[in-house]
Amino acid sequence: MPRPLKPRRVQALPQVTYFKPTGIPMSCLEEVVLTVDELEALRLKDLEKLEQHDCAVRMNVAQSTLQRILTSAREKVTRAIVEGKALRIHGGVYDLARERHCPRCRRRMEYFEATARGTCPDCSDKPHQNRDR
């Protein structure tokens, strides 16, 4: 029995979850499914231009895992474009980012920032997860 997947951390769910070629009815199109965590990996690496190590830290995965996610995501997007298929963003094993706050200075931070730094950038104290949310 395979090991269960560790949830990948994503900042937010996508606003738009479906893309298709124009002029072709949905009933005539095949569909390629891109998972939410694959989209997050593409966003961090290709849009935010982060190094793979930084992307992996933000997503809470190993760098080798991030590389596999990126490879899979790029193949799916390329296949949808080249072969004229619909692209659906759906599913995957992920956790949404949460806010944390510093117990000393009360500065609010996104989970990514808090875990990447390990300490509050303002007062160097360790941030705690915000339990109010």
C-alpha positions in Angstrom: 0.0 0.0 0.0 1.5 3.4 -1.0 2.3 6.1 1.5 -0.4 8.8 1.7 0.5 12.1 0.0 1.6 14.9 2.2 -0.6 18.0 1.6 1.1 20.7 -0.4 0.6 24.3 0.8 -1.2 26.7 -1.7 -1.8 30.4 -1.1 -5.3 30.5 -2.6 -7.7 28.7 -4.8 -7.9 29.8 -8.4 -10.6 32.3 -9.5 -11.0 30.6 -12.9 -10.9 26.9 -13.1 -11.6 26.1 -16.8 -9.9 27.1 -20.1 -10.9 25.8 -23.5 -10.2 26.6 -27.1 -12.7 29.1 -28.6 -15.2 28.0 -31.1 -15.3 24.4 -30.1 -18.2 23.1 -28.0 -17.4 21.4 -24.7 -19.0 18.2 -25.9 -16.4 17.8 -28.6 -13.3 18.5 -26.3 -11.2 16.1 -24.3 -10.2 17.5 -20.9 -6.8 17.7 -19.2 -7.0 18.1 -15.4 -4.3 20.3 -13.7 -4.4 19.9 -9.9 -4.4 23.0 -7.6 -1.0 22.2 -6.2 0.4 21.9 -9.8 -1.0 25.3 -10.5 0.6 26.7 -7.4 4.0 25.3 -8.4 3.7 26.9 -11.8 2.7 30.2 -10.2 5.6 30.3 -7.7 8.2 29.2 -10.2 7.2 30.9 -13.5 5.2 33.9 -12.3 6.9 34.9 -9.1 10.3 33.7 -10.5 11.3 32.0 -7.3 14.1 29.5 -7.1 13.0 25.8 -6.7 14.2 25.7 -3.1 12.1 28.7 -2.2 9.1 27.3 -4.0 9.5 24.0 -2.2 9.7 25.7 1.2 6.5 27.7 0.5 4.7 24.6 -0.6 6.0 22.5 2.3 7.5 19.8 0.0 11.0 18.5 -0.9 12.7 20.1 -3.8 12.7 16.8 -5.7 8.9 16.6 -5.2 8.5 20.2 -6.5 10.5 19.2 -9.6 8.1 16.3 -10.2 5.1 18.6 -9.7 6.4 21.2 -12.1 7.3 18.5 -14.8 3.8 17.1 -14.6 2.1 20.5 -14.6 4.1 21.8 -17.6 3.3 18.6 -19.6 -0.4 18.9 -18.9 -0.5 22.6 -19.9 1.5 22.0 -23.0 -0.7 19.0 -24.0 -3.8 21.1 -23.6 -2.5 23.9 -25.8 -0.8 21.8 -28.5 -3.6 19.2 -28.8 -6.4 21.7 -28.4 -7.9 20.2 -25.2 -9.8 21.9 -22.4 -7.8 22.5 -19.2 -9.6 22.1 -15.9 -8.0 23.1 -12.6 -9.4 20.7 -9.9 -8.3 18.4 -7.1 -5.0 17.5 -5.7 -3.8 17.1 -2.1 -3.3 20.6 -0.7 -3.8 22.8 2.3 -4.7 26.5 2.1 -2.2 28.9 3.6 -3.2 30.3 7.0 -2.2 33.5 8.7 0.1 33.5 11.8 0.8 36.3 14.2 3.7 37.2 16.3 3.0 36.8 20.1 5.3 39.7 20.9 4.5 42.5 18.4 1.2 41.1 16.9 2.5 41.4 13.3 0.4 39.3 10.9 2.2 37.1 8.4 1.1 34.6 5.8 2.1 31.0 6.6 4.7 31.1 3.9 6.5 34.1 5.3 6.4 32.7 8.8 7.7 29.3 7.9 10.4 30.5 5.5 11.8 32.9 8.1 11.1 30.9 11.2 11.0 34.1 13.2 9.1 37.4 13.0 11.0 39.9 10.7 10.1 42.8 13.1 11.0 41.5 16.5 12.7 38.0 15.8 10.2 36.1 18.0 8.7 32.9 16.7 5.2 33.4 15.2 2.2 31.2 16.3 -0.6 30.0 14.2 -3.6 32.3 14.4 -6.3 30.1 16.1 -9.1 32.8 15.6 -9.6 31.9 12.0 
